[in-house]
């Protein structure tokens, strides 16, 4: 295995040798990370959709890949539009007719119903709730960062319910509460990463076992 220090030293040596034939590059010094960016740029410039490039690079947000790839914004748009056109060309033309008024109202209504107390439901259009509205356990729930205080209130309530269930020997109830507490903790961490905290954010106590 080549150590990072050895690799950087070799790149510095090659940069110096290259500057002999190209004096204008005398002050250029390459790093291993530069080649990651060059690889990403080459992929996107040769037609790979940028969201696939993001997956290859391990980026959770395609905007991070935009910063990696040295392409103009119109190139990104062009690649994405080509990707959509290729997908649409393989589907029946009747699927792209203009929606009726009733269909449009139904479509807008779907997004209105995705608004819930803690944030927004990310389930696709025309799909039912598959988790029986158990939102805290659902991966489709996107927590509004301003609702972290509400999560803390729910956490306190769940801990009280857990204490009661433990004292009464309700083992099935305990299992369900512990699962909900586990997902609540994950949702809270996700909300903290995605935006500012709410007015007064309280810590979540650890679950007793």
For each residue, the residues with C-beta under 8 A, 3 or more apart:
1:
2: 6 7
3: 6 7
4: 7 8 32
5: 8 9
6: 2 3 9 10
7: 2 3 4 10 11 32
8: 4 5 11 12 31 32
9: 5 6 12 13
10: 6 7 13 14
11: 7 8 14 15 29 30 31 32
12: 8 9 15 16 29
13: 9 10 16 17
14: 10 11 17 18 30
15: 11 12 18 19 25 28 29 30
16: 12 13 19 20
17: 13 14 20
18: 14 15 21 22 25 28
19: 15 16 22 23 25 26 28
20: 16 17 23
21: 18
22: 18 19 25
23: 19 20 26
24:
25: 15 18 19 22 28
26: 19 23
27:
28: 15 18 19 25
29: 11 12 15
30: 11 14 15 34 35
31: 8 11 34
32: 4 7 8 11 35 36
33: 36 37
34: 30 31 37 38
35: 30 32 38 39
36: 32 33 39 40 57 68
37: 33 34 40 41 68 69 70
38: 34 35 41 42
39: 35 36 42 43
40: 36 37 43 44 53 57 65 68 69
41: 37 38 44 45 68 69 70 71
42: 38 39 45 46
43: 39 40 46 48 53 56
44: 40 41 47 48 50 53 69 71 75 76 79
45: 41 42 71 75
46: 42 43
47: 44 79 82
48: 43 44 52 53 79
49: 52 53 79 80 83
50: 44 53 54 62 65 66 69 76 79 80
51: 54 55 62 65
52: 48 49 55 56
53: 40 43 44 48 49 50 56 57 65 69
54: 50 51 57 59 61 62 64 65
55: 51 52 58 59
56: 43 52 53
57: 36 40 53 54 65 68
58: 55
59: 54 55 62 64 65 68
60: 64
61: 54 64 65
62: 50 51 54 59 65 66
63: 66 67
64: 54 59 60 61 67 68
65: 40 50 51 53 54 57 59 61 62 68 69
66: 50 62 63 69 76
67: 63 64
68: 36 37 40 41 57 59 64 65
69: 37 40 41 44 50 53 65 66 76
70: 37 41
71: 41 44 45 75 76
72: 75 76
73: 76 77
74: 77 78
75: 44 45 71 72 78 79
76: 44 50 66 69 71 72 73 79 80
77: 73 74 80 81
78: 74 75 81 82
79: 44 47 48 49 50 75 76 82 83
80: 49 50 76 77 83 84
81: 77 78 84 85
82: 47 78 79 85 86
83: 49 79 80 86 87
84: 80 81 87 88
85: 81 82 88 89
86: 82 83 89 90
87: 83 84 90 91
88: 84 85 91 96
89: 85 86
90: 86 87
91: 87 88 95 96
92: 95
93: 96
94: 97
95: 91 92
96: 88 91 93
97: 94
98:
99: 103 104 107
100: 103 104
101: 104 105
102: 105 106
103: 99 100 106 107
104: 99 100 101 107 108
105: 101 102 108 109
106: 102 103 109 110
107: 99 103 104 110 111 125
108: 104 105 111 112
109: 105 106 112 113
110: 106 107 113 114 125 126
111: 107 108 114 115 125
112: 108 109 115
113: 109 110 121
114: 110 111 120 121 122 123
115: 111 112 120 121
116: 119 120 121 135 141
117: 135 147 150
118: 135 136 141 143 144 147 150 151 187
119: 116 141 142 143 144 147 191
120: 114 115 116 141 142 144
121: 113 114 115 116 129 135 138 140 141 142
122: 114 140 141 142
123: 114 127 129 130 140
124: 127
125: 107 110 111
126: 110
127: 123 124 130
128:
129: 121 123 132 133 138
130: 123 127
131: 134 135 137 138 140
132: 129
133: 129
134: 131 137 138 180
135: 116 117 118 121 131 138 141
136: 118 141 154 180 183 184 187
137: 131 134 179 180 183
138: 121 129 131 134 135 141
139:
140: 121 122 123 131
141: 116 118 119 120 121 122 135 136 138 187
142: 119 120 121 122
143: 118 119 147 148 151 187 188 190 191 194
144: 118 119 120 147 191 195
145: 148 191 192 194 195 196 197 198
146: 195 196 198
147: 117 118 119 143 144 150 151 191 198
148: 143 145 151 152 188 191 192 197 198 201
149: 152 153 198 199 200 201 202
150: 117 118 147 153 154 198
151: 118 143 147 148 154 155 184 187 188 191 204
152: 148 149 155 156 188 201 202 204
153: 149 150 156 157
154: 136 150 151 157 158 184
155: 151 152 158 159 181 184 185 188 204 205
156: 152 153 159 160
157: 153 154 160 161
158: 154 155 161 162 177 180 181 184
159: 155 156 162 163 181 205 207
160: 156 157 163 164
161: 157 158 164 165 173 177
162: 158 159 165 166 174 177 178 181 207 208
163: 159 160 166 167
164: 160 161 167 168
165: 161 162 168 170 173 174 177
166: 162 163 169 170 174
167: 163 164
168: 164 165
169: 166
170: 165 166 173 174
171: 174 175
172: 175 176
173: 161 165 170 176 177
174: 162 165 166 170 171 177 178
175: 171 172 178 179
176: 172 173 179 180
177: 158 161 162 165 173 174 180 181
178: 162 174 175 181 182 207
179: 137 175 176 182 183
180: 134 136 137 158 176 177 183 184
181: 155 158 159 162 177 178 184 185 207
182: 178 179 185 186 207
183: 136 137 179 180 186 187
184: 136 151 154 155 158 180 181 187 188 204
185: 155 181 182 188 189 204
186: 182 183 189 190
187: 118 136 141 143 151 183 184 190 191
188: 143 148 151 152 155 184 185 191 192 204
189: 185 186 192 193
190: 143 186 187 193 194
191: 119 143 144 145 147 148 151 187 188 194 195
192: 145 148 188 189 197
193: 189 190
194: 143 145 190 191
195: 144 145 146 191
196: 145 146
197: 145 148 192 201
198: 145 146 147 148 149 150 201
199: 149
200: 149
201: 148 149 152 197 198
202: 149 152
203:
204: 151 152 155 184 185 188
205: 155 159
206:
207: 159 162 178 181 182
208: 162
209:
